[in-house]
Amino acid sequence: QAQLIESGGGLVQAGGSLRLSCQASGRTVSTYSMGWFRQAPGKERELVGVIRWSDGKTYYPDSMKGRVTIDRDNAKNAMFLQMIMLKSEDTAVYYCAADSDGSGWYPGRLDQEDEYEYWGQGTQVTVSS
C-alpha cells in the first residue's frame, strides 16, 4: 500500500514562512502528478497547487500565486511546499495527494479531489497574528 506522509507543519507567526514535505513510501506507484490541498476549519478542502512529476511543471490557483512554490525530488519520491508571507487565513490542515494516471491534469480537473487516488493524513499549519 502506497503511503504519503506530510511533515513540517507547526505554529508560525504571520508574515513568516514554512516548508512542508510529503514523502511517498511503501509500494511504489506510478505518479503522474502530486498536489497540495488544505482545509481550514469550517471550510471545504481547496487546492494549493500541483506539480507534474515528469518535468516539474506546476499549476497554482490564482489565489495561491506568488506565495507558494511546489517542487519535488524525484530520487527521494518527495514533494515540497514552500509558503511565504503567511497569513492567519492560511491556518489549515495541509494534505498531499497523488494522481497516478494523469486523469486530473486537465483544466477544470486539477482541483478535483476525486482525481487523486492517494492521500496523506495531513499536517497542521497554524499562523498566529
C-alpha positions as CSV (number, residue, x, y, z in Angstrom):
1,Q,0.0,0.0,0.0
2,A,1.5,3.3,-1.0
3,Q,1.6,5.9,1.7
4,L,2.0,9.7,1.7
5,I,3.4,11.3,4.8
6,E,3.3,15.0,5.3
7,S,5.7,16.8,7.7
8,G,6.8,20.3,8.5
9,G,3.7,21.8,9.9
10,G,3.5,23.8,13.1
11,L,2.9,27.2,14.5
12,V,4.3,30.2,12.7
13,Q,3.8,34.0,13.1
14,A,2.1,36.0,10.4
15,G,4.5,37.1,7.8
16,G,6.7,34.1,8.3
17,S,7.4,31.2,6.0
18,L,7.1,27.5,6.2
19,R,8.2,24.5,4.1
20,L,6.2,21.3,4.1
21,S,7.3,18.0,2.9
22,C,5.5,15.0,1.5
23,Q,7.2,11.7,1.5
24,A,5.9,8.8,-0.6
25,S,6.7,5.4,0.9
26,G,5.5,1.8,0.7
27,R,4.5,0.2,-2.5
28,T,5.9,2.2,-5.4
29,V,3.2,3.6,-7.7
30,S,3.4,5.4,-10.9
31,T,2.8,9.1,-10.1
32,Y,1.8,11.5,-12.9
33,S,1.3,14.5,-10.6
34,M,1.1,15.4,-6.9
35,G,-0.7,18.1,-5.3
36,W,-1.1,20.0,-2.1
37,F,-4.6,20.7,-0.7
38,R,-5.6,22.4,2.5
39,Q,-8.7,22.5,4.7
40,A,-9.4,25.3,7.1
41,P,-11.8,24.9,10.0
42,G,-15.4,25.1,8.7
43,K,-14.3,25.3,5.1
44,E,-14.1,22.9,2.2
45,R,-10.8,21.5,1.1
46,E,-9.1,23.6,-1.5
47,L,-6.2,23.1,-3.9
48,V,-2.9,24.9,-3.1
49,G,-1.0,23.7,-6.1
50,V,0.0,20.7,-8.3
51,I,3.3,19.5,-9.8
52,R,3.7,17.2,-12.7
53,W,6.3,14.6,-11.8
54,S,7.9,14.1,-15.1
55,D,9.0,17.7,-15.8
56,G,8.2,19.7,-12.7
57,K,5.6,21.8,-14.4
58,T,3.4,23.4,-11.8
59,Y,-0.1,24.8,-11.5
60,Y,-1.4,27.2,-8.8
61,P,-4.8,28.6,-8.4
62,D,-4.8,32.4,-8.8
63,S,-5.5,32.8,-5.0
64,M,-2.2,31.0,-4.3
65,K,0.1,32.5,-6.9
66,G,3.1,34.5,-5.5
67,R,3.1,33.0,-2.0
68,V,3.5,29.3,-2.6
69,T,6.0,27.2,-4.5
70,I,6.0,23.5,-5.1
71,D,9.0,21.4,-6.0
72,R,10.0,17.8,-5.9
73,D,12.9,15.4,-5.5
74,N,12.3,12.5,-7.9
75,A,15.1,10.4,-6.4
76,K,13.7,10.7,-2.9
77,N,10.0,10.5,-4.0
78,A,9.4,13.7,-2.1
79,M,7.4,16.8,-2.8
80,F,7.7,20.1,-1.0
81,L,5.5,23.2,-0.4
82,Q,7.2,26.5,0.3
83,M,4.9,29.1,1.7
84,I,5.9,32.7,2.4
85,M,4.2,35.8,3.8
86,L,1.9,33.6,5.8
87,K,-1.4,35.0,7.0
88,S,-3.9,33.8,9.6
89,E,-6.1,32.7,6.7
90,D,-3.5,30.1,5.8
91,T,-4.2,28.2,9.0
92,A,-5.4,24.8,7.9
93,V,-4.6,21.1,7.7
94,Y,-2.4,20.6,4.6
95,Y,-2.6,17.4,2.7
96,C,-0.6,16.0,-0.1
97,A,-2.2,13.8,-2.7
98,A,-1.1,11.8,-5.8
99,D,-2.7,11.3,-9.2
100,S,-1.3,8.1,-10.6
101,D,-2.7,8.2,-14.2
102,G,-2.8,11.9,-15.1
103,S,-6.6,11.9,-15.5
104,G,-6.6,15.0,-13.3
105,W,-4.1,17.0,-15.3
106,Y,-6.6,19.0,-17.3
107,P,-8.2,22.4,-16.8
108,G,-11.1,22.1,-14.5
109,R,-9.9,18.8,-13.1
110,L,-6.7,19.8,-11.3
111,D,-8.6,20.8,-8.2
112,Q,-11.0,17.9,-8.1
113,E,-10.2,15.6,-5.1
114,D,-11.5,12.5,-6.8
115,E,-8.7,12.7,-9.4
116,Y,-6.2,11.9,-6.7
117,E,-6.0,8.3,-5.6
118,Y,-3.6,8.6,-2.7
119,W,-3.8,11.0,0.2
120,G,-1.7,11.7,3.3
121,Q,-3.1,12.2,6.8
122,G,-2.4,15.9,6.8
123,T,-0.2,18.2,8.8
124,Q,-1.5,21.2,10.8
125,V,-0.3,24.7,10.0
126,T,-1.3,27.4,12.4
127,V,-0.5,31.0,11.7
128,S,-0.7,33.4,14.6
129,S,-1.5,37.0,14.1
